[in-house]
Amino acid sequence: MEFGWNEHQEALRKRVGEFCEQHCTEAQAEALDRNPEFPAALHRALAESDLIGQAFPEILGGRGGNVTDIAIIHEAIGGRSDSALNILFVNSICGTLIMYGGTDPQKKELVPAIARGEKSFAFALTEPGAGSDAGAIATTATLDGDEYVVNGVKLYTTGARDADFIMTAVRSDPEQKASRGTSLLMVPTQASGMKIEAMHKIAGNAIASCRVEYNDVRVPVANRIGGENQAWPLLMLGGGLERLIVSAAAVGSAQRILDDVVAFVTKREQFGQPVG
């Protein structure tokens, strides 16, 4: 059985490597760690290189790739630039959730816009009292006519400061357990009642991790992804994809560390010989 890369995968690895050589140099990555300004040019480059839309179907403006393609891209970028990784990571997941759970109009409008870099998303699940335990989220969405009224607080929401929408997990029926009472809403970041604050980090400041406060934020029902109270399967899909991406990126980071260590111990000399 052949476990190596096929011709398409080798070409993709080469394309991502060339992208990183141009847009994810060590100096560029270090600057983005310190600079709190969103790297719009990097976002545009990721879109123009078809990396954001790699796994979206061609009919929705993507390249028609698969999960292996996603892993290849995130492994390569994971060892080069956390800022590029976060732009790619969040928008890929949100686009996938729209692709699987959205209405036809949502898919046709938003997925191609994400692939082209025209729309940017953040994803809000974590709260002060709920991390990996998605069943403990307390942010509520109360139906009022053709709108939801959203109240609550989310933490560590990657990219929220600079996004157009925050895909937000909410309890739309607090009387039910989370698996039967959770909805997913696309909340415009400019909506009245939104308060978004970047949290201090020692690195990766170009892509802000944010505290997001929802104070009677009104969100149209048309902005819901999937059925009311039926977001749990989408959250499980997103969680699985997140773990794939994070694992692939961690492999890329570990490889970069190993490469740097090997280079150092090969060149660094003590007592007349390399320390390795």
Order of alpha helices (4+ residues) and beta strands (2+ residues): alpha-alpha-alpha-alpha-alpha-alpha-beta-beta-beta-beta-alpha-beta-beta-beta-beta-alpha-beta-beta
